[in-house]
Amino acid sequence: MKVLITAPSLRGKENVSGISTLVSDIIRLSDNEYVHFRAGRRDGVPKSAKWIAKQPKMVLALREAIRRERPDIIHLNTSFSRLAMLRDAVLIRAAAGMGVPIVLHIHGGPYFLKDEPGPVLRRCITTMMKYAARVIVLSEQERDVLAKRYGRGDADVLANAVPMQEAAERAEEKSPRSIIFFGRLNREKGLSRIVDACRGLVERNIPFRFNAYGAGPDAESFLAEMRAVCGERFTFGGVADGGNKWQALAENDIFLLPSDHEGLPIALLEAMAAGCVPVVRRNDAIAAAVAQGEAGFVVDINDKNEIVDRLAFLLDEGRDLAPMRQKARQTIADGYSFGQYLSRLDEIYKKALAR
């Protein structure tokens, strides 16, 4: 089967993106033939008038790629964020007249479960629902939202997955224990909450180290704040991908992600596969992956004390983290393995073709 799949740049140094990571793994590990069509800005490229003026060319480029490659399926990845919705509503409409079934894959976003979209964005969603042969969401909750708001009750639930066999062997635990943030450095990832949590740990005189990896528009301000609060406790490792990513995760103890909104973060699943204990925001998809108190903790992101309390609990070196590490790894092996993911994705492609 030949699939034309959309995503931002697949080069880890150009884009810190869960969608890019997932699509890279799909292309690398699937038996299908995939053609990548780049849709999305590279990190560091501003949303300038010049960039906006170039966007209509993407529509022509997509139609040309479909004519040239003659795929069996178009796999369009999107998120319910403003720019992505405006772009992908146009792309799906342009592709719809090409006679190729479209699978729309929604990766969360602020206008899915968190915020109600306005009339323009609602029209974008309606357009995407109309022209998609199949729709993929990350959780039952998201499928219920699509059914209630847009009459699309036939969406396929497909949780994200990671190739955990590629995880590095865990390093020997060091003292003090360490917290890792791994991902895109923008405010929506809860960067201010991370700073506040570290300030709370410092105020309680709790020993810790904090290691951050990634890139993004708010990197400079975040790094300055973390250095001011944490001092020598804080290290920034830049962008880590491939084996370097897995090694970084294997060398840390706790994964922290108190983001404003999430679907099911690839970074979370990778951290669990590597044996990190997560402290992450609470939603249905994440709660299904993180057994509370067994594989990690889901928290109220607006409760600073709860975040600090959970971190303090895990940073206590008198507490054995081995059972929680094992539960986290077993969760990925049992429910989020990449082999299972690819089999389920192929089933969805076949349903799109049948339609």
C-alpha positions, 0 to 999 in steps of 0.5 A: 500500500502506498501512503502519502503522509503529512507532517512537519520536517522529519529532521529532529534538529529542525522540528521538536514535534511529537507528530514528526517523531510518530510519522518518522517511526511509521515510515521507518517501521511499517511495511507500507510505502510512505511518501512524506509531504511536509506541512508545518513550519520548521522551528525558528521560522517566524509567522511572518507575512512572507511565510503566510504568502507562501502557504497557497503554494502548499496547496498546489504542491500537495495536488502535484504530489498526489498526481506524481505519487498516485498514493492509495491513501492520504494520511493527513496529520493535524491538531486542533490548533488555530494555524493547523486547522486553517491550513489543513482545512484547505489541504483536505479540501484540495486533496478531496477532488483527487479521488484518493481516500483521506485519513484525518489523524487528529493529535489533540490541540487547544480547540479539541477538549479545552477551548470552544472554537469560534465560527471560522474554526468550526467551519474548518473542522466541519470541512475536515469531517466532511472530506475525511473517509476515516478519522483517527483520535487518541481517546474515547473522550475525543471520539465522544466530542466529535460525535456530539459537536460534529456528528462524527461518531465513527472515529477510530480510537488509536492511542499513540505508541513508541518503539520501546525496543529502541530504549537504552539500558537505564543508567545507574541511579545518581544522587540527587535524583533528576527530573527531565523535560523533553519536548517543544519549548513553548509556553503551552507545555507548562513551562511557567509551571515547571519554573514554579515547581522547581522554585517550590522544591528549592524553598523546601530544600529538596535536593534535585537536578533538572535536565531540559532538552528541546527547542522552541519559541520560548526557549530563551526566557525559559532557560533564563528563568530556570537558571535563576531559580535552579542555579547549578541544579539546571542543565540544558542539553539542546535538541536530542534525537535518535539514540541521544534521546533514548540515552538522555531519558535513561539517565533521568528519573522523573519526567515532568510535563504540566502542559496546558493541553495534550492528547497523548504525548509521544514524549510521555510514552518514550519516557515511560518506555525508558523507565522514567516515572511521569508527573503529567497533566490529567486527561482521559488518554493520559490517565489511561496510560499512567496508572495513578500512584503505580506508573506515575502521577497525573496532576491538576496542573493548576495546583502548584502544591500537588505538583511539588508534593508529587515531585518531592515524593519521587525525589525522596531517595529513601523510596524505591522507584523500581516498582514504578519504573517497571510498571511504566515500562510494562504499560508501554509493552502491553498497550502502546507497542509499535507493532500493535499500532501499525497493525491497527493503522493498516486496519483503518487504512483498509476501512478508508479504502473500502469506503 
